[in-house]
Amino acid sequence: MDLAFTPEEQAFREEARAWVRSSLPSDISHKVLNDLHLTRDDSQRWAKILGKKGWLVSGWPKQFGGPGWTAIQKHLFEEECALAGAPRIMPFGPVMVAPVIQAFGTPEQHQRFLPGIASGEVWWSQGYSEPGSGSDLASLKTRAERKGDKYVVNGQKTWTTMGQYGEWIFCLVRTSSEGKPQTGISFLLIDMKSPGVSVRPIIMLDGKHEVNEVFFDNVEVPVENLIGEENKGWTYAKHLLSHERTNIADVNRAKRELERLKRLAKAEGVYNDTRFRDEVAKLDVEVVALEMMVLRVLSAEKSGKNSLDIAGLLKIRGSELQQRYTELMMLAAGPYSLPFIQEAMEAGWQGDYVGAAHCAPLAGTYFNYRKTTIYGGSNEVQRNIVSQTVLG
């Protein structure tokens, strides 16, 4: 396995770097590089810039409107976006539901849903987890009862990320109670403007409204919004989850945040502390190891071999590293990391802590990243899956 990039790939990186740095609005990159709050408009602005270029859907084949890049090109592009301070693309449309529609949807569904995702115009949400049905997703209870040419949906989804902005939501729903729990699940696309859909915010420890509860009260959904076959949704869900767990690894963001950690440590005068440098060095090595794991997958795809089935392993290591760099940032800033007043942070003011504005978001980010080892399938469950794969 050769992990060196070819001259053509290096040339592509330079092209991508130049375009990203000339096209990315400076106010958005400032927020990302300093971990400040991004509004819906911030995310949509960048998504539409990418969509106009045709690069929002970097992983799509040309037949569906994507650039037709190799996996290596996609990786390099995402790395340049991360290092430049571009917002992370909301994955629910381009990365998660789109591959399912492409693989299992009808030509009519391709024409109806994919253009709005590719342009960045339509905001998608994910309806998987329910109260009591997270990692054990097969136990979900939201029910869709077919009545003629429509389904009537009743139930509740939770932890719906950015669901307050959602225009469409893809949901796993129960259409049968016969046989194994997995066999009675279907994959349904629901217009969130439909009567009977309501969204209730969940305010997190960092004070932000990022996740939600979504309720369905006799929501009518046309049968043509069913993806694939009825009761076969579990198969489509597994296809999607492999994309989600690889995406959670987010090695490019880890590389960017590692550099931010070093800048923060230098600004706070702790970078030359030997013990602290040891911890930074260990994190540096672990980020490189994660990148090598990602590149092994990409190398297998490039050579035409079957991609290594290590999505769960990427999710485990990536999420743990995200938590680790937020912990080290808090440690580097010491008492400056403790105050957390949302309004003051947005104004760039931290009261008596003069000169420590760059530390203002640290506590909120630390709290927020406690979730990373739970969502997308908890790491405990992922370790079980990995062990079963290895040991049989």
Secondary structure, DSSP 8 states (H G I E B T S, - for coil): ---S--HHHHHHHHHHHHHHHHHS-HHHHHHHHTT----HHHHHHHHHHHHHHT-TTTTS-GGGTS----HHHHHHHHHHHHHHT-----TIIIIIIHHHHHHHS-HHHHHHHHHHHHHT-S-EEEE--BTTBSSSGGG---EEEEETTEEEEEEEE---TTGGG-SEEEEEEE---SSSGGGGEEEEEEETTSTTEEEEEEE-TTS-EEEEEEEEEEEEEEGGGEESSTT-HHHHHHHHHHHHHHHHH-HHHHHHHHHHHHHHHHHTT-TT-HHHHHHHHHHHHHHHHHHHHHHHHHHHHHTTS-----HHHHHHHHHHHHHHHHHHHHHHHGGGGS---HHHHHHT--TT-TT-GGGTTHHHHHHHGGGTTTTTS-HHHHHHHHHHHHH-
